[in-house]
Amino acid sequence: MAKYPKDQRANEPQSLATMLAEVLRKGNMDQKVNETRVLDFINGTFSPSVLLNIQKMYVQQGVLVMIVTSPSLRQEFHLTRERLLAQISRHVGAGIIKEIRLLGA
């Protein structure tokens, strides 16, 4: 087993969840995990017929970008994007997504 200097070892036992969260944070991977959680939330929230009209969806620097092929659906998303942003914040965490940008295909 590897030896660690005393100051790098935890004096108290830690849960696996706590240790994984710290590893993700130190490796700057926590943002990517949260972005994936946002996309999973959207895929689980919308119906398959709605998802067929979303050509591409990604997160870039705190902005959820959705490329929507249907103009009427894009308009509907535009009208309800504040509510969707609030739902995302409740589910994934506040501050992960700051804006929703809707683009036409």
N, C-alpha and C positions, 0 to 999 in steps of 0.2 A: 504494500500500500504506500502511496506517495506521502512524503512528509511535508507538512506545511508549517511555516513559521507561526508561532503562537498568536500573533496579532491578526492573522488571516483566518484562523479557525473560529468557529462559533463556540462560545462557552456553553450555550444551551442548545439542546436538540431543536431542530427546525422541521417544520412539515415539508413534505415534498413540494406542495403548491407554493409555499413561500420561497423555497430554493429556486424553483423554476421561474417564478416571477422575477427574482433578482437576476438570474442568468439572462433572461430576455431583456431586462432593462439595461444591464451592463453591456450587452451586445447590440444595443439599439435595434432589437428585433421586435420589441413590443408594439411599435407603431404598425409594422406590417401585419402582425397578428390581429390588431384591432381593425385594420382595413379589411382583412379577410372576414372578420366577424360581421362587418357592415354589409359586405356583399352577400354573405350567407343569410343574414337577416332579410335582405331585400328578396333574395331568391325564395325564401320561405314564406314571405308575406304576400307577394303578388301571385295571382292565378297564372297557370301555364299560358293561357291565351294572352295575357298582358305581357308576360315574359317573352313571348314570340315576337312582340313588336319592339323589344329592346335589343338593338343590334349589338351594342357593346356597352359595358359598364365597368368603370375603374375609379380608383381613388388616387388623386394626385395632389400632394401637399395640402391635405385637409379638405379638398374639394371633390365631391362625388360627381363624376361626369357620366351622364347617361345619353347614349345616342339612340334616339327613338325614331322608328320608321314611320309611325302613324302620326300625322299632324294633329288629329283630334286627341289622341292619347297624350301627345306632348303638351298640348294646351291644358288638358286635365291635370297632368303632373305639375305644370306651371302654377295652376291655381291652388294646388294643395301641397306645394313643396315645403311650406313652413310647418305644416302638420307632420309631414314625413320626416323632416329634420328633427322635430321634437320627439317623434317615436324612435328614431335612430339614437338620439341622445339618451333616452330612457333605457333603451335596450343595451347599447354598447358602451355608453359613457359620454358625458358632456365633453365637448371640445375635440372629439375625434374628427367629426365632420363639421366644418364651419359654413359650408355653402353647397348648394346643389345646382349644377349647371346642366341644362338640357339642350342638346344639339339635335338637329335634324340629320337624317341619313342622306 
